[in-house]
Amino acid sequence: MKLRIPIPTILLGLLLAAGIASAQSPAGPTAKPAPTPTRADQARRMMEELRVRVGSPGLSAAVAVDGKVVWAEGLGEADAENHTPVSPDSRFRIGSLSKLLTAAAAARLVEQEKLELDAPVQRYIPTFPDKGQPITPRLLAGHLAGIRHYGPQDFQRPPKHYENLVDALEIFQADPLVHPPGTAYTYSSYGYNLLGVVVGTAAGTDFLSAIDDLVVRPLGLTATGPDVPERIVDRRARPYRRNGGSTLENEAAIDSSYKWPSGGYLSTAPDLVRFGAAHLTDGFLKSETRALLFTSQKTTAGEETGVGIGWRIGTKDSRRFYHHGGAIEGGRSFLLLVPDGKVAVAILTNLTGARFDEQDALKLAELFLPAP
């Protein structure tokens, strides 16, 4: 015999079951909170915004904390024609950051008692003309020697390859000083070329070999070397310019044989922060040598210049920092150190005239700094 259940009872049961199921299940999918951006995310976004702002095809940046590279990334294109992306291994023209390599080599020679900072340069380069007052390696390293910087006449002369840096001194060595040595700060790439000859002579070799022996090999800077245009260089970022500020064009090759010490090197962002980080702890240099590099020199009138041996000195929110930038055809570079936190930051681009400075580097560094 079949059991007959009234239809209203069946409907009531279905409604009750639906109510229980509804009570046990959420009304709909629960929205998950957006993940908090990591420091790497923030750094990536910050550097991409910088790359777009300055109009550079590519940008590479890196951060080291306590001697270790904690973040490195490439953005944009190292080769716009072949759409090759920038990587942390991309090698850029670093321009005047080359001066810091020269300063580091000079500092190591001082420690080895092979270079006297206050000796006249003629001790190392007897052929350099006497200017009436002593020009010393210390003054050259702090841009106080009175050697002129680039002038209009330098851009009118045809390119010339120099087999050694001593011959390249012919460009400026006969020119008068722009002021008596020590009396004023005058930024001078030619002064650093002269310092480079001093470094090579004091080391008992040529300048390029001295940098390899004193800086590159001891720090394991495997991607740092001279920008030789005819040489096949692995992962070289192509240099660019903008015609009229808009159309992207290839920048010209450069013969840097006259300016290796002041602006002739290639490097990567990770190599540069490793180099910078080595200045924040004992080992590569002694503490007293590092203090020498990071202490402002003074004019003969006692005015501080804000520059030590190569490095520029700044302060923000009671934090001291050291920095230097480089600008060259097809490149803009920046290296910044914050000793409080042992943070080193490097930013590289492959565009002539890209505009950024220590404020941009500080913003990146602040992501990785402990709170003040």
C-alpha positions, 0 to 999 in steps of 0.5 A: 500500500502506497503512503500518500503525503499531502502536497502542502506538507511536501511544499512545507518540507521543501521550504524548510530545507531551503531555509536551512541551506540558506542559513548554512551557506553564505549569501554570496562570495566573500571579497578577499582583501587586496594583498598589501604591496611588498617592498619589491612591488612598490620599488617596481612601480616607483621605478616604472613611473620614473622610467616613463617620466624621464622617457627612457626606453629602459631602466635598471635598478638595484638595492643592497642592504647590509652588503647583500643585493635584496632587490634588482629589476630591469624595466623597459627595453635594452634594445628598442629595435629588437625589443630586448627587455632590460634585465638586472644584467644589462650593462649601461653607460655610467658616465661620471660614476666612473669617478667613484671607481677612480676615487676608490682605487686612489683610496686603496693606494693611499692605504698601501702607501703608494699614493700621497694625497698631498704630493704634487702631481708631478711626483707621478707625472713629471711631464705635467706643466707646473701651474705655479702652485701645487696641484695634488691628488686630494684637490683633484679628487675634490674638484678643487684643483682649478683644472677646467671642465669641458668647454665648447672647443672640446666638442668641435675637435674630431674624435681621437683614439688615445693609446694611453691616458698620458697622451690624452692630457694634451687636451687641457694640460696647457690651458690656464687654471680657472682659479688658484688650487684650493680656492674654489670648487669647480667640477672637472672631468679633466681633473679626474682624467689627471687623477686617473694617470696618477692612479695608474702610475702609483699602481705601477701599471696603466689605469685600466689595469689598476681599476681591475686590480684594486676595485673590480676583481677584489669586489667581484664586479663581473659586469663592470669594465671600460666602454670599448665600442668595438668590443662585443659586450654581453648584455650591453644596453643600447644607448638612445637619444630623443630627437627634439625631445620626442622621436627615439634615435640611436645614440652615437658610439663613443671613444672614451680612451681620453676619459676612462677615469672620469666617464668611460665605464659600463656597469650594471645596477647590482654591480654598482650597489655591491661596489657602494655597499663595500664603502659602508663596512670595513674590509674593502677599505679601512674605517679611517679611509672611508671617513676620508672619502665621506668628509667634506673638503674645504677651500683655503678660506675654510668653506666646505664644498660638500664633496669628499674624495669623489663622493658628495655628501647630503642630509635628509631628515637627520639622515646622512647620505652619500651620492654621485650621478653620471650623465653621458650620451645615451645614459644617466646613472645614480648611486646613493648610499645611506650608512644608517641602515647600510643601504645602497641604491643604483638607478641606470637608464639608457637615454641622453638627458634623462632627468632624475637625481638624489631625491628619486634615489632616496625615495627608493632607498627609503622603502628599504630603510628602518624607521628613523 
